[in-house]
Amino acid sequence: MHYISTRGNYPAVSAAEAINLGMVPRGGLFVPERLPAVDPAPAASESYHQTAQRVLEPLLSDFTSPEIRACIEAAYNEESFDIPDVTGIKQISERETVLELWHGPTAAFKDVALQIMPHFLVTAKRKLGKQAHTVILVATSGDTGKAALEGFKNCEGVSIIVFFPDDGVSEIQKLQMVTTDGDNTHVAAVRGNFDDCQTAVKSLFGDERLGRLIAREGFVFSSANSINWGRLCPQIVYYYRAYGALVAQGIIQAGDQINFAVPTGNFGNILAGWYAKRMGVPINRLICASNKNNVLSDFIWTGRYDRNREFFRTMSPSMDILISSNLERYLFEISGRDAGSVTGWYEKLARDGGFMIPEDLKGAMQRELVANWVDETRVLETVAQVYQDAGYVIDTHTAVGVAVNRDREDDGLHTVIDSTASPYKFSSDVLQAIAGRKAADEFQSIEQLCRISGQPVHRGLANLRERPIRHDRVIDIGAMRETVLGILGM
Ligand SMILES: *Cc1c(COP(=O)(O)O)cnc(C)c1O
C-alpha cells in the first residue's frame, strides 16, 4: 500500500515513510492510495488485538505481520489500559450505545492511537534505516499533549516537545502534562490559543532552513498530531470493534446499518470512522458533533469554511478548534481526489481564513455526514439527562455527541456515540451538571463525583495530586523556535 499527498505534490511513499515523515514535506497530508476491504463482522470471540491485526495489516502492508503484532502487543496491554478489551461499550437507551474510548493511561480517546503510534514510528525508522534522532513537536488543546507524552516517554531515538495554550486547557490536563516523567519529554505553556500553537508548530515543520539546521546536528522533526497517518489508522480499528461488539451482544444483527456520532475537533476521529465505512463497516451516517466553536457544522451546512470568527473557550476544550486539519483528507476523497482543488482551498484558507466548495460536493458531503452543534447549557443538561435516565456519567465532550445525535431527524437505526474522555477528566463541569454545584477544586470534584455516581475514578487521575511538577516553562508564541533549539542544545 502506498501513500499519496492530498495536494499531489509528492511522490507516493510506503506506510513506513508516511509515518516517519508525519506530513507531506511541501504541505498536504498522506492518504492511502486505495482503501482495502476488511470484513466488519468477525467471529464473536475475536480479541481487540485480532481486530487490530486484521484492520492494520492491509493498511500498513510494508510492515510484516510480526512487526504489526509486536506493535499491537506493546501498546494494548493491562499496564496501559484498564480493561482487557481496550475499548468498552455501554448501552444507554434502546437505540444509543456509548463507545468508551478512554480506558488508556491519560483518560482520553487519544491513547488508543498514541500508545501504538510510537511503536509504529520506531519500527518505521528501523525499516528505513533512519539514524536521525526524531524530535516530535506537538501542539495540543489538552488531551493530545499528555497522550503523546505518555506514548513517547522513554521511546528510543525520540524526544518529544509539547506546546499547550496556557489558558486553554483544564487544570487537570495541565497537571497531567507538567508532571510527566521520562528523560525525553519537554513541555511548554504558550501565551496564545490552540490555533496559534498549531499554526506555529506547522510553520516550524515548514521551515526548510530550520530543518537543515537541525539535520546537521542529527535531528529530524516529526509530528504526533492526527495529521500523521500512524496516528489515524489505529482509530479505524475501534469502529470495527464497536460494530463487532454490538453484534456479539445482540444489540444489532450482523449486516445492520448503524450510525456513529462523534464529538469533533480536528476531524480526525470522525475521519477514521469514514475510513471504516469505506473499508466495510455498515455505517449509514456519521454525525459530526461540534460545540460552540461550530466551524465544522457550519461548513457542512453551507459548504463555506470560515475560520474568521470568535473563538470560544468551552467545557469541551479538546474540541475548541477553528482549523480542522484532517478535513483536508476528507475533501480530497469526496472531491474525487482532486489535489488541485484541495491545494487551492488550503492556500485560500491560509491566506484569507476561508474557502468555499462547489454545490455538488456540498451535496455529496451532506449525504454521508450529519452535522450540528450545541451550546454550553445543553451540554450540562445532557450530562444530567443521561445520568438520570441511564445511571451513567458521561463527560462534556461525549455529551456534545449525545445531544447532537438526539437533535437530528430519527432514522430508526442504532447509533454509537464515541465517548472521548472519562468524566473524571472534566469532573468539575460534570459535577455541576449532575449535582448542581461546584467543588472547591478539581480533586474535590473527582472525589464528590465518585461518591455520587459510584463509578470508579480513572486510575490515570487518581494519584495526580501527589506527583511532582517537572515542567514549568511559559513562553510567548514567538519564542517557540528558540525554545525548540534550546531544548536540542543548539
Ligand atoms: C481530541 C479530542 C476530541 C476531538 O477529536 P478530533 O479527532 O480532533 O476530532 C474530542 N474529545 C476529546 C476528549 C478529545 O481529546
The ligand as an ORCA input file, in Angstrom:
! r2SCAN-3c Opt
* xyz 0 1
  C      -9.148     15.339     20.737
  C     -10.467     15.201     21.363
  C     -11.635     15.372     20.613
  C     -11.617     15.756     19.143
  O     -11.110     14.723     18.339
  P     -10.669     15.022     16.844
  O     -10.055     13.774     16.361
  O      -9.685     16.146     16.932
  O     -11.882     15.416     16.098
  C     -12.849     15.181     21.242
  N     -12.909     14.858     22.556
  C     -11.813     14.699     23.302
  C     -11.947     14.371     24.743
  C     -10.558     14.850     22.732
  O      -9.470     14.672     23.485
*
